[in-house]
Amino acid sequence: MPRPITAGELGAFLPHEGLCWISACSTESAAFREGLSGLSRPGLTFTSVFVPGLNKPSYLLETGGRVTTFFMLPELGSSDRVDFLPLCYRDIRGWLETNTPDVALVMCTPPDASGRCSFGPVTDFIADLWERIPVLIAHINPAMRATHGTPGIPFDRFSAFIEAPQALPQSDPGTDEISDRIAAHAARVIPDGATIQAGIGRVPEAVLCGLGGKRNLSIHSGLIGDSTLKLLEAGALRRENPITAGVAIGTERLYEAVGRAEFNFRPPSFTHDIATLGQIQNLVTVNSAIEVDIDGQAYAEMTPRGLISGPGGASDFAAGARGNGGLRILVLPGSAGGGKISRIIGPDDAVGPVSLGRFDTDLVITEHGVADLRSKSKAARREALIAVADPAFRSFLREKA
């Protein structure tokens, strides 16, 4: 049986070198943070899916070790011991299969009647990896809800465990007038009966919240927020298998609800699988970007201050939604900085790398309207995108075109 330990005893179970997976997203563990505080492990490399704006993994560098991340966080960007791998989800999965962790630190629920510990609201890559990882250490969190969809880890498979209740980190992006206007445009083009994927952020959340009047929708997404719960409560989701997701990030109200039978949590080998996505009828993807150029390329990873994110799963879902009535939507405000900066930009004015190519998007929606890029010439695509830019920049963009 696994040995009960305190956070201060964590170091006795960690190897001095190798790759260490650690819980992140909405199951970032205060107990693991405490156990690693003051610990020297220069030979260890820590990895996970660290979410910008939610996780603060810079403490891992205080061990003297390295961090391999698939999303670049500003607090990690200044260290030469950070390796940023700009991979989409299917390539992250391939990397982890080749580079199997030597140890994993996993937050999970207390064991159920069958002796299994649920991953709770974060059923990510660890659900596909744990059977191949030699050393597993648990943070048993009695405050976390068990979820349906994936069996979890047998309690006796852990080498040691720390039991400590912890509230999950919360995120509420809120809304504003511009997001609500974008959501109203999106509601006119998303049909009843669609299956929705949505990315992280205020605008995608607002779009989902704006679909409460629809019927027979379902969710198939790597990530869900409180908007999914609102759709369920509004009666907008179908009765059978309404919600399939990998990760929930939201408020306490969402974390209380994820244990309900309507929520089905699956790992990326299912949620982001191209073959699985290709079989879904009327899959609608709703993702955001920092900028979109007038050729339809989206940029979602960098600002003038540097990298702030990574490719994520948007390209996986864009590839999966190409057929079967799929619709790929990008949503973003027309401007930033109080109207001083256009977020629809010229073809050579992007700050960072292309996150979604011009073949990966069907509609671009701002508060000024909907740009339908399907089956259009290059000139017509440019004109459609200029038409949804902030009016103050349209003349400038036409000169660029």
Stockholm file with secondary structure:
# STOCKHOLM 1.0

chainA/1-401         MPRPITAGELGAFLPHEGLCWISACSTESAAFREGLSGLSRPGLTFTSVFVPGLNKPSYLLETGGRVTTFFMLPELGSSDRVDFLPLCYRDIRGWLETNTPDVALVMCTPPDASGRCSFGPVTDFIADLWERIPVLIAHINPAMRATHGTPGIPFDRFSAFIEAPQALPQSDPGTDEISDRIAAHAARVIPDGATIQAGIGRVPEAVLCGLGGKRNLSIHSGLIGDSTLKLLEAGALRRENPITAGVAIGTERLYEAVGRAEFNFRPPSFTHDIATLGQIQNLVTVNSAIEVDIDGQAYAEMTPRGLISGPGGASDFAAGARGNGGLRILVLPGSAGGGKISRIIGPDDAVGPVSLGRFDTDLVITEHGVADLRSKSKAARREALIAVADPAFRSFLREKA
#=GR chainA/1-401 SS CCEECCGGGGGGGSCSEEEEEECCGGGCCHHHHHHHTTCCCTEEEEEECCCTTTCCGGGGGGGTCEEEESSCCGGGTTCTTEEECCCBHHHHHHHHHHSCCSEEEEEECCCCTTSEECCTTBCCTHHHHGGGCSEEEEEECTTSCCCBSSCCEEGGGCSEEEECCCCCCCCCCCCCHHHHHHHHHHHHHSCTTCEEEECSSHHHHHHHHTTTTCCSBEEEEEEECHHHHHHHHHTCBCSSSCEEEEEECSCHHHHHHTTSTTEEECCHHHHTCHHHHHTCTTEEEEEECSEEETTSCEECSEETTEECCCCBTHHHHHHHTSSTTCEEEEECCSEETTTTEESEECTTCCSSCCSBCTTSCSEEEETTEEEECTTCCHHHHHHHHHHTSCGGGHHHHHHHC
#=GC SS_cons         CCEECCGGGGGGGSCSEEEEEECCGGGCCHHHHHHHTTCCCTEEEEEECCCTTTCCGGGGGGGTCEEEESSCCGGGTTCTTEEECCCBHHHHHHHHHHSCCSEEEEEECCCCTTSEECCTTBCCTHHHHGGGCSEEEEEECTTSCCCBSSCCEEGGGCSEEEECCCCCCCCCCCCCHHHHHHHHHHHHHSCTTCEEEECSSHHHHHHHHTTTTCCSBEEEEEEECHHHHHHHHHTCBCSSSCEEEEEECSCHHHHHHTTSTTEEECCHHHHTCHHHHHTCTTEEEEEECSEEETTSCEECSEETTEECCCCBTHHHHHHHTSSTTCEEEEECCSEETTTTEESEECTTCCSSCCSBCTTSCSEEEETTEEEECTTCCHHHHHHHHHHTSCGGGHHHHHHHC
//
